[in-house]
Amino acid sequence: QKADAKPAATAAGNSLKLRFAQPAWIEVRDGRDEVLVSGFRPADSEREITGQPPFSLVLGNAKHVTVEYNGKPIDLEPHISKGVARLTLK
């Protein structure tokens, strides 16, 4: 992992922060359609992701996930169907 690349990418303003109150499955793709993160995340964890927007998110167990995009909270409720949220953040 490139720990030194993270601060510069965050400063550019394209960062996602995901917090998991319960275990959840996630997939995050960037604007180049590359998978940045995929897999299960444990309860009481968080993940910060930086990349090239737009970000495409698929979040399982979504009502137990909170998302911040560039420091602003994102309301997942309108995007949740059968427990899974699908949305794109530009």
SETI-913657 format. One record per atom (N, C-alpha, C): residue number from 1; x, y, z. Coordinates in pm, 1 decimal. Layout:
N
<sedo i="NUM" px="X" py="Y" pz="Z"/>
...
END
This chain:
90
<sedo i="1" px="82.6" py="-119.3" pz="0.0"/>
<sedo i="1" px="0.0" py="0.0" pz="0.0"/>
<sedo i="1" px="86.0" py="124.2" pz="0.0"/>
<sedo i="2" px="40.6" py="226.1" pz="-71.2"/>
<sedo i="2" px="116.2" py="350.3" pz="-81.9"/>
<sedo i="2" px="65.8" py="449.9" pz="21.3"/>
<sedo i="3" px="113.7" py="440.6" pz="142.4"/>
<sedo i="3" px="69.1" py="530.1" pz="249.3"/>
<sedo i="3" px="104.1" py="674.5" pz="217.2"/>
<sedo i="4" px="215.6" py="696.6" pz="147.2"/>
<sedo i="4" px="258.5" py="833.6" pz="118.4"/>
<sedo i="4" px="170.5" py="900.1" pz="12.0"/>
<sedo i="5" px="97.5" py="824.5" pz="-68.8"/>
<sedo i="5" px="12.7" py="881.9" pz="-173.6"/>
<sedo i="5" px="-121.3" py="931.3" pz="-117.8"/>
<sedo i="6" px="-160.7" py="881.9" pz="-2.5"/>
<sedo i="6" px="-293.1" py="913.8" pz="50.7"/>
<sedo i="6" px="-315.8" py="1061.5" pz="81.1"/>
<sedo i="7" px="-226.7" py="1130.0" pz="154.2"/>
<sedo i="7" px="-253.7" py="1270.3" pz="186.2"/>
<sedo i="7" px="-270.5" py="1357.5" pz="62.6"/>
<sedo i="8" px="-189.4" py="1337.7" pz="-40.0"/>
<sedo i="8" px="-199.9" py="1418.5" pz="-161.4"/>
<sedo i="8" px="-334.0" py="1394.1" pz="-229.5"/>
<sedo i="9" px="-377.1" py="1269.2" pz="-236.2"/>
<sedo i="9" px="-505.0" py="1237.4" pz="-300.3"/>
<sedo i="9" px="-620.5" py="1296.6" pz="-220.6"/>
<sedo i="10" px="-612.7" py="1289.7" pz="-87.7"/>
<sedo i="10" px="-717.0" py="1347.4" pz="-3.9"/>
<sedo i="10" px="-721.8" py="1498.2" pz="-22.9"/>
<sedo i="11" px="-606.8" py="1561.6" pz="-33.4"/>
<sedo i="11" px="-601.8" py="1706.5" pz="-52.8"/>
<sedo i="11" px="-666.9" py="1745.9" pz="-185.0"/>
<sedo i="12" px="-659.8" py="1658.0" pz="-282.9"/>
<sedo i="12" px="-722.1" py="1685.3" pz="-412.8"/>
<sedo i="12" px="-874.2" py="1684.3" pz="-401.4"/>
<sedo i="13" px="-927.9" py="1627.7" pz="-293.4"/>
<sedo i="13" px="-1069.9" py="1638.1" pz="-266.3"/>
<sedo i="13" px="-1155.0" py="1524.6" pz="-317.0"/>
<sedo i="14" px="-1097.1" py="1414.5" pz="-357.9"/>
<sedo i="14" px="-1176.7" py="1302.4" pz="-407.2"/>
<sedo i="14" px="-1163.5" py="1184.8" pz="-312.2"/>
<sedo i="15" px="-1222.3" py="1199.9" pz="-192.1"/>
<sedo i="15" px="-1208.1" py="1092.7" pz="-94.7"/>
<sedo i="15" px="-1344.5" py="1047.2" pz="-43.5"/>
<sedo i="16" px="-1352.8" py="918.2" pz="-23.6"/>
<sedo i="16" px="-1469.6" py="853.9" pz="34.7"/>
<sedo i="16" px="-1429.3" py="798.8" pz="169.2"/>
<sedo i="17" px="-1515.5" py="813.2" pz="267.8"/>
<sedo i="17" px="-1492.9" py="749.2" pz="396.6"/>
<sedo i="17" px="-1615.9" py="665.5" pz="425.7"/>
<sedo i="18" px="-1595.8" py="535.8" pz="445.0"/>
<sedo i="18" px="-1705.3" py="444.3" pz="475.4"/>
<sedo i="18" px="-1686.6" py="391.1" pz="615.8"/>
<sedo i="19" px="-1795.6" py="390.0" pz="692.2"/>
<sedo i="19" px="-1793.7" py="335.0" pz="828.3"/>
<sedo i="19" px="-1897.4" py="223.3" pz="834.6"/>
<sedo i="20" px="-1861.1" py="115.9" pz="903.6"/>
<sedo i="20" px="-1944.2" py="-4.2" pz="907.9"/>
<sedo i="20" px="-1984.5" py="-35.5" pz="1050.7"/>
<sedo i="21" px="-2112.9" py="-17.2" pz="1083.7"/>
<sedo i="21" px="-2163.5" py="-50.2" pz="1216.6"/>
<sedo i="21" px="-2184.6" py="-201.2" pz="1229.2"/>
<sedo i="22" px="-2215.2" py="-265.5" pz="1117.0"/>
<sedo i="22" px="-2232.9" py="-410.1" pz="1107.9"/>
<sedo i="22" px="-2147.4" py="-459.6" pz="991.2"/>
<sedo i="23" px="-2120.3" py="-589.4" pz="983.2"/>
<sedo i="23" px="-2045.0" py="-640.5" pz="868.5"/>
<sedo i="23" px="-2118.5" py="-606.5" pz="738.8"/>
<sedo i="24" px="-2043.7" py="-572.0" pz="636.0"/>
<sedo i="24" px="-2104.5" py="-532.7" pz="509.0"/>
<sedo i="24" px="-2012.5" py="-571.7" pz="394.2"/>
<sedo i="25" px="-2074.5" py="-595.2" pz="279.6"/>
<sedo i="25" px="-1999.7" py="-622.8" pz="157.6"/>
<sedo i="25" px="-1995.8" py="-494.9" pz="76.5"/>
<sedo i="26" px="-1880.2" py="-460.4" pz="20.4"/>
<sedo i="26" px="-1870.6" py="-338.8" pz="-60.5"/>
<sedo i="26" px="-1795.2" py="-364.3" pz="-189.8"/>
<sedo i="27" px="-1830.8" py="-284.1" pz="-290.6"/>
<sedo i="27" px="-1749.9" py="-274.6" pz="-411.4"/>
<sedo i="27" px="-1750.4" py="-128.4" pz="-451.8"/>
<sedo i="28" px="-1632.7" py="-73.6" pz="-472.5"/>
<sedo i="28" px="-1618.7" py="65.7" pz="-514.4"/>
<sedo i="28" px="-1532.7" py="67.8" pz="-640.6"/>
<sedo i="29" px="-1587.7" py="131.0" pz="-745.1"/>
<sedo i="29" px="-1514.2" py="149.0" pz="-870.1"/>
<sedo i="29" px="-1491.5" py="298.3" pz="-892.6"/>
<sedo i="30" px="-1381.8" py="330.1" pz="-960.8"/>
<sedo i="30" px="-1354.1" py="470.3" pz="-989.7"/>
<sedo i="30" px="-1401.0" py="506.2" pz="-1130.7"/>
<sedo i="31" px="-1369.0" py="628.2" pz="-1173.9"/>
<sedo i="31" px="-1411.9" py="678.4" pz="-1303.8"/>
<sedo i="31" px="-1353.6" py="602.0" pz="-1421.6"/>
<sedo i="32" px="-1247.1" py="527.2" pz="-1397.8"/>
<sedo i="32" px="-1187.5" py="444.1" pz="-1503.1"/>
<sedo i="32" px="-1245.2" py="302.5" pz="-1500.6"/>
<sedo i="33" px="-1346.7" py="282.3" pz="-1416.1"/>
<sedo i="33" px="-1412.2" py="152.5" pz="-1397.9"/>
<sedo i="33" px="-1317.9" py="48.1" pz="-1338.1"/>
<sedo i="34" px="-1216.5" py="95.8" pz="-1265.2"/>
<sedo i="34" px="-1128.3" py="4.6" pz="-1193.0"/>
<sedo i="34" px="-1185.8" py="-20.3" pz="-1054.5"/>
<sedo i="35" px="-1179.6" py="-145.6" pz="-1010.0"/>
<sedo i="35" px="-1226.8" py="-179.0" pz="-876.1"/>
<sedo i="35" px="-1121.0" py="-132.3" pz="-775.4"/>
<sedo i="36" px="-1160.0" py="-37.8" pz="-689.4"/>
<sedo i="36" px="-1068.8" py="12.9" pz="-586.8"/>
<sedo i="36" px="-1074.1" py="-73.2" pz="-461.2"/>
<sedo i="37" px="-1195.0" py="-117.0" pz="-425.6"/>
<sedo i="37" px="-1215.6" py="-198.3" pz="-306.1"/>
<sedo i="37" px="-1327.1" py="-296.8" pz="-336.5"/>
<sedo i="38" px="-1310.7" py="-420.3" pz="-293.6"/>
<sedo i="38" px="-1416.2" py="-519.5" pz="-308.7"/>
<sedo i="38" px="-1401.3" py="-621.6" pz="-196.8"/>
<sedo i="39" px="-1514.6" py="-655.7" pz="-132.8"/>
<sedo i="39" px="-1510.1" py="-760.6" pz="-31.7"/>
<sedo i="39" px="-1585.6" py="-723.3" pz="94.6"/>
<sedo i="40" px="-1574.4" py="-810.6" pz="193.8"/>
<sedo i="40" px="-1642.3" py="-789.8" pz="321.5"/>
<sedo i="40" px="-1560.9" py="-699.1" pz="412.2"/>
<sedo i="41" px="-1631.7" py="-615.9" pz="487.2"/>
<sedo i="41" px="-1570.9" py="-532.2" pz="589.8"/>
<sedo i="41" px="-1632.1" py="-570.1" pz="722.8"/>
<sedo i="42" px="-1551.7" py="-578.3" pz="828.4"/>
<sedo i="42" px="-1605.7" py="-617.7" pz="958.7"/>
<sedo i="42" px="-1683.3" py="-504.3" pz="1026.1"/>
<sedo i="43" px="-1763.8" py="-541.4" pz="1124.4"/>
<sedo i="43" px="-1835.9" py="-442.8" pz="1205.3"/>
<sedo i="43" px="-1735.9" py="-352.7" pz="1276.0"/>
<sedo i="44" px="-1778.6" py="-230.4" pz="1303.8"/>
<sedo i="44" px="-1697.7" py="-132.4" pz="1377.3"/>
<sedo i="44" px="-1563.9" py="-104.1" pz="1309.5"/>
<sedo i="45" px="-1565.5" py="-99.9" pz="1176.2"/>
<sedo i="45" px="-1443.6" py="-65.3" pz="1103.3"/>
<sedo i="45" px="-1474.5" py="53.3" pz="1012.7"/>
<sedo i="46" px="-1369.8" py="108.2" pz="955.2"/>
<sedo i="46" px="-1390.3" py="212.0" pz="855.2"/>
<sedo i="46" px="-1285.0" py="197.8" pz="746.8"/>
<sedo i="47" px="-1314.9" py="257.7" pz="632.7"/>
<sedo i="47" px="-1224.8" py="247.7" pz="518.0"/>
<sedo i="47" px="-1224.7" py="381.6" pz="446.1"/>
<sedo i="48" px="-1107.5" py="434.0" pz="419.1"/>
<sedo i="48" px="-1096.5" py="556.2" pz="340.7"/>
<sedo i="48" px="-1045.6" py="519.9" pz="202.1"/>
<sedo i="49" px="-1108.0" py="578.4" pz="101.5"/>
<sedo i="49" px="-1076.6" py="544.3" pz="-36.8"/>
<sedo i="49" px="-1055.6" py="674.7" pz="-113.2"/>
<sedo i="50" px="-949.5" py="681.3" pz="-190.4"/>
<sedo i="50" px="-928.6" py="796.7" pz="-276.7"/>
<sedo i="50" px="-914.6" py="748.0" pz="-419.8"/>
<sedo i="51" px="-953.4" py="833.1" pz="-512.6"/>
<sedo i="51" px="-943.8" py="793.6" pz="-652.3"/>
<sedo i="51" px="-1003.4" py="898.1" pz="-743.6"/>
<sedo i="52" px="-1025.4" py="856.6" pz="-866.6"/>
<sedo i="52" px="-1076.0" py="944.3" pz="-971.9"/>
<sedo i="52" px="-1227.4" py="926.5" pz="-983.6"/>
<sedo i="53" px="-1306.5" py="1032.9" pz="-954.3"/>
<sedo i="53" px="-1451.4" py="1019.7" pz="-967.8"/>
<sedo i="53" px="-1492.1" py="1013.5" pz="-1115.7"/>
<sedo i="54" px="-1614.3" py="971.4" pz="-1145.8"/>
<sedo i="54" px="-1718.8" py="934.4" pz="-1049.2"/>
<sedo i="54" px="-1693.1" py="797.5" pz="-986.5"/>
<sedo i="55" px="-1736.8" py="783.7" pz="-860.9"/>
<sedo i="55" px="-1726.0" py="656.7" pz="-789.6"/>
<sedo i="55" px="-1858.0" py="582.3" pz="-801.9"/>
<sedo i="56" px="-1850.1" py="454.9" pz="-832.2"/>
<sedo i="56" px="-1967.5" py="369.1" pz="-837.8"/>
<sedo i="56" px="-1961.3" py="276.5" pz="-716.3"/>
<sedo i="57" px="-2065.8" py="280.3" pz="-633.2"/>
<sedo i="57" px="-2067.0" py="203.0" pz="-509.3"/>
<sedo i="57" px="-2177.3" py="100.2" pz="-510.5"/>
<sedo i="58" px="-2145.4" py="-18.6" pz="-461.0"/>
<sedo i="58" px="-2243.9" py="-121.1" pz="-429.0"/>
<sedo i="58" px="-2215.6" py="-159.2" pz="-284.5"/>
<sedo i="59" px="-2315.9" py="-141.4" pz="-197.6"/>
<sedo i="59" px="-2297.5" py="-164.1" pz="-54.5"/>
<sedo i="59" px="-2401.6" py="-263.0" pz="-5.0"/>
<sedo i="60" px="-2357.5" py="-380.2" pz="40.1"/>
<sedo i="60" px="-2447.7" py="-475.4" pz="102.1"/>
<sedo i="60" px="-2467.0" py="-439.6" pz="248.8"/>
<sedo i="61" px="-2584.0" py="-475.7" pz="304.1"/>
<sedo i="61" px="-2616.7" py="-440.5" pz="443.2"/>
<sedo i="61" px="-2606.7" py="-288.4" pz="461.0"/>
<sedo i="62" px="-2655.0" py="-216.1" pz="360.0"/>
<sedo i="62" px="-2629.3" py="-72.3" pz="345.6"/>
<sedo i="62" px="-2683.5" py="13.7" pz="459.2"/>
<sedo i="63" px="-2789.7" py="-31.4" pz="525.2"/>
<sedo i="63" px="-2843.2" py="54.1" pz="632.0"/>
<sedo i="63" px="-2749.4" py="61.7" pz="752.4"/>
<sedo i="64" px="-2646.2" py="-21.4" pz="752.5"/>
<sedo i="64" px="-2547.0" py="-17.5" pz="860.8"/>
<sedo i="64" px="-2414.1" py="43.7" pz="815.4"/>
<sedo i="65" px="-2418.5" py="110.3" pz="698.0"/>
<sedo i="65" px="-2298.8" py="173.8" pz="643.5"/>
<sedo i="65" px="-2323.8" py="324.5" pz="634.5"/>
<sedo i="66" px="-2226.5" py="404.4" pz="675.9"/>
<sedo i="66" px="-2234.2" py="548.3" pz="653.0"/>
<sedo i="66" px="-2122.8" py="587.1" pz="556.9"/>
<sedo i="67" px="-2155.7" py="680.0" pz="466.8"/>
<sedo i="67" px="-2062.3" py="722.1" pz="363.7"/>
<sedo i="67" px="-2044.8" py="873.3" pz="371.1"/>
<sedo i="68" px="-1920.4" py="917.5" pz="365.8"/>
<sedo i="68" px="-1889.6" py="1060.1" pz="350.0"/>
<sedo i="68" px="-1811.7" py="1075.2" pz="220.9"/>
<sedo i="69" px="-1850.9" py="1174.3" pz="139.9"/>
<sedo i="69" px="-1779.9" py="1203.0" pz="15.9"/>
<sedo i="69" px="-1725.8" py="1345.0" pz="26.5"/>
<sedo i="70" px="-1594.5" py="1358.7" pz="22.5"/>
<sedo i="70" px="-1528.3" py="1488.5" pz="41.1"/>
<sedo i="70" px="-1576.3" py="1557.0" pz="168.1"/>
<sedo i="71" px="-1594.6" py="1477.7" pz="275.1"/>
<sedo i="71" px="-1632.2" py="1531.7" pz="405.5"/>
<sedo i="71" px="-1780.6" py="1555.2" pz="424.9"/>
<sedo i="72" px="-1862.6" py="1531.4" pz="321.4"/>
<sedo i="72" px="-2007.5" py="1552.4" pz="333.3"/>
<sedo i="72" px="-2078.9" py="1418.1" pz="344.9"/>
<sedo i="73" px="-2171.4" py="1404.9" pz="441.3"/>
<sedo i="73" px="-2244.8" py="1279.0" pz="453.9"/>
<sedo i="73" px="-2336.4" py="1255.5" pz="333.9"/>
<sedo i="74" px="-2346.4" py="1131.8" pz="292.4"/>
<sedo i="74" px="-2431.9" py="1092.4" pz="179.8"/>
<sedo i="74" px="-2550.0" py="1013.2" pz="235.0"/>
<sedo i="75" px="-2671.0" py="1051.7" pz="194.6"/>
<sedo i="75" px="-2792.2" py="980.4" pz="235.4"/>
<sedo i="75" px="-2809.8" py="858.0" pz="146.2"/>
<sedo i="76" px="-2789.4" py="739.7" pz="203.9"/>
<sedo i="76" px="-2800.0" py="616.0" pz="125.9"/>
<sedo i="76" px="-2944.1" py="568.8" pz="109.5"/>
<sedo i="77" px="-3032.8" py="612.7" pz="197.8"/>
<sedo i="77" px="-3170.2" py="560.4" pz="202.5"/>
<sedo i="77" px="-3239.5" py="556.0" pz="65.3"/>
<sedo i="78" px="-3233.6" py="663.6" pz="-16.4"/>
<sedo i="78" px="-3303.0" py="658.1" pz="-146.3"/>
<sedo i="78" px="-3244.0" py="556.1" pz="-243.4"/>
<sedo i="79" px="-3123.5" py="507.5" pz="-214.5"/>
<sedo i="79" px="-3053.2" py="416.4" pz="-305.9"/>
<sedo i="79" px="-3061.0" py="270.9" pz="-261.8"/>
<sedo i="80" px="-3126.3" py="244.4" pz="-147.2"/>
<sedo i="80" px="-3129.2" py="108.8" pz="-92.0"/>
<sedo i="80" px="-3250.4" py="31.8" pz="-144.0"/>
<sedo i="81" px="-3222.1" py="-87.8" pz="-195.2"/>
<sedo i="81" px="-3326.8" py="-179.8" pz="-236.3"/>
<sedo i="81" px="-3287.2" py="-318.8" pz="-188.1"/>
<sedo i="82" px="-3374.9" py="-382.6" pz="-111.1"/>
<sedo i="82" px="-3348.4" py="-516.8" pz="-56.6"/>
<sedo i="82" px="-3215.5" py="-520.5" pz="19.1"/>
<sedo i="83" px="-3186.5" py="-412.4" pz="92.2"/>
<sedo i="83" px="-3066.7" py="-408.6" pz="175.7"/>
<sedo i="83" px="-2939.2" py="-367.6" pz="105.7"/>
<sedo i="84" px="-2945.6" py="-349.9" pz="-27.4"/>
<sedo i="84" px="-2826.2" py="-316.7" pz="-104.5"/>
<sedo i="84" px="-2840.5" py="-175.6" pz="-163.3"/>
<sedo i="85" px="-2738.6" py="-92.7" pz="-142.8"/>
<sedo i="85" px="-2737.4" py="40.8" pz="-203.0"/>
<sedo i="85" px="-2648.8" py="40.2" pz="-326.3"/>
<sedo i="86" px="-2702.6" py="100.0" pz="-433.8"/>
<sedo i="86" px="-2623.9" py="119.5" pz="-556.8"/>
<sedo i="86" px="-2632.1" py="266.3" pz="-591.1"/>
<sedo i="87" px="-2516.5" py="331.0" pz="-601.7"/>
<sedo i="87" px="-2516.7" py="473.5" pz="-634.4"/>
<sedo i="87" px="-2385.4" py="514.4" pz="-697.9"/>
<sedo i="88" px="-2388.7" py="631.1" pz="-761.0"/>
<sedo i="88" px="-2269.7" py="689.2" pz="-822.6"/>
<sedo i="88" px="-2249.9" py="827.2" pz="-762.8"/>
<sedo i="89" px="-2127.6" py="856.3" pz="-722.2"/>
<sedo i="89" px="-2091.6" py="987.4" pz="-666.2"/>
<sedo i="89" px="-1996.7" py="1056.1" pz="-762.3"/>
<sedo i="90" px="-2036.2" py="1176.0" pz="-806.3"/>
<sedo i="90" px="-1955.8" py="1248.8" pz="-905.6"/>
<sedo i="90" px="-1871.6" py="1355.7" pz="-841.4"/>
END
